């Protein structure tokens, strides 16, 4: 019997070894070839994407019937069933139609924690693909967000160039950043964690504007950004993207995949960014742009399991050495008072994963760990900090008739420690900040009819520092007809105090932090009305209008006071309320001649009102209106693409030191515009180049200076009165102290760029 079994096994292995497989190849087009469309084989690990000429090839298919699925943002997803024969090429071409306006059929997960089409989601979710970000190549996802309506990367320091992301005029601490749905970029890392995510590994970026704390908990008060990485089966075998600028910046992005046995595929990404050119165009003896040396390594494993159950693991390591300051500075001056610079060493690693339990019910365990270590020097001030976050979440997706239910429980642990009094007891003994945040949530999406859906949600969290927190929400979607959709969302959000987030501006601005009371968590109440209108024209052209109006009311808002004392930042909870309200609209236009236009505009009214004084105050660095655009056209005969991108911002209030400060209290209207040409006439290769900041605009053009007293960064020649107030002197006529916090836009002028992309399927 054993001998027969051995013979049968040998025959099976031999047969398998010599089995013939088939190949499917073809093109994907509309009015012109479509580059980087996603091609997948249903119920299979096989997949690829089209090249710059719209061509694709899938090898290794077992003979038999297969369903090929083609999707691309802006077009209707197509699928076709074909018969694959052994050792033969099977040609198949796809012509995608924009009749359903593709951006609405893109799969999203952020709004409801479930994979649904954007059109079906009761929560408005904006989706941006890698093709969108390639219209204006940038070295980090932080910079790439600058052309999204309602989203603005905000620099917080003229010297170290760190920053955060504003959504609808709200400061960075109100924006939650996720990677594959995991809240691993927050607190200390929110300033640095957006750098070094390899662009080659990004599948898409999903954005929700407005509170989402009922699903995601703390920090999702103003909105959230979910960076979703590629699945290995959808990635090319190799991709490389290298570009440089006339300022001397060099960015290298490399991605490749390989099989790890029969049941796993591995995707690896490497990003390296280098900038070491000491440019001082405004002649203040300080670098106009921070010097950076950064490397990031990313790897993602997908495992094949029975019944296509999900199991993935991913890890990332990021190291960065950045500094800005005196153009004659070198590391030998680090921490001293002879040359001023802000030098930051960052070490960060992340681990995240998702595992679908091997049971009949759809239950998934998601988890993440990260460790962020920072060694910083701001002049002679040494700042060392460590943050560790552990997160776990178990969710259960259950459908019962017209109810699509989601149950979940989550636990988040955050440890933050530094060398400042913020994490010390009154006797000076170190006392790291440790916060446990367990929570449970439930969501019910109810289908009332074919055109009406209601979503009800509730989350309960217990914060070990602040106690019980309850965050409900409700959403309603009404499909008026196939071309008109209305969504109404209302909910609450909360944000607990983040020590580093509240104090970062103090460290970089050489100000003392004063906390006048025990800070309470902020609460927000939000309503959002969203309307989508699709308009079609003869010949295949269409316009999609996505408009929103919102109102958010805040209690206990944490307000930084920069004005009372120019050497301090005073923090307390607002004795009153704050409001963020406004209107925004995005216009997605595709014309039959190949011209594509994506434009958007926002009107913002953000303010706080003191209950006692009754005065209405507009926060710093908040624009009243903003606009973005992206115009693309491809000349097929020349294989040449043109992209013109830009943004424009209305005036915003700026942090002057005092009334005697000669710098403007409000910024002018300013705009950053870029143009790019892309040649795709070579197989598997694209060559691109263009000009960034076409108008050569910088914030210092209309100001006497940006950095206050850059000639005396340690305030050695500042004279003060008996009460400690700065007084005018011949060398200091405006009675100022050193302060680099007067910043609202990049201080980098016009520059050319040139790059090359290589994609091997």
Secondary structure, DSSP 4 states (H G I P E B T S, - for coil): -HHHHHHHHHHHHHHHHT--EEEEEEEEESSSB-TT-EEEETTSS-EEE--TTSEEEEEEEESEEEEEEEE-TTS--EEEEEEE-TT-EEE--EE---TT-GGGTSEE-TTTSS-EETTT-SS--EEEEHHHHGGG--SSHHHHGGGSTTEEEEE--TTT--EEEEETTB-GGGEEEEETTEEEE-GGGGTTTTTT--GGGEEEEEEEES--HHHH-TTTTSEEEEEEEPPGGGS-SEEEEEEEETT--EEEEEEEEEE-SSSEEEEEEEEEEEE-----TT-SSB-SS-EEEEEEEEEEEEE--GGG--EEEEEEEEEEEEEEEBTT--GGGTTSSSS-EEEEEEEEEEEEEEEE-SSSSEEEEEEEEEEEEEEEEETTEEEEEEEEEEEEEEEEEEEETTEEEEEEEEEEEEEEEESSGGGB-TTS-B--EEEEEEEEEEEEEEE-SSSEEEEEEEEEEEETTTEEEEEEEEEEEEEEETTEEEEEEEEEEEE---HHHHHHHHHHHT-EEEE-S-PPPEEEEEEEEEEEEEEE-TTS-EEEEEEEEEEEEEES-EEEE-SS-TTEEEEEE-SEEEEEEEEEEEEEEE-TTS-EEEEEEEEEEEEEEETTT--EEPPTT-BSEEEEEEEEEEEGGGTEEEEEEEEEE--BB---SSTT--S-SB---EEEEEEEEEEEEETTEEEEEEEESTT---GGGGSS-SSBTGGGTT-TT--B-TTS-B--BTTBTT----B----SS-----EEEEEEEEEE-
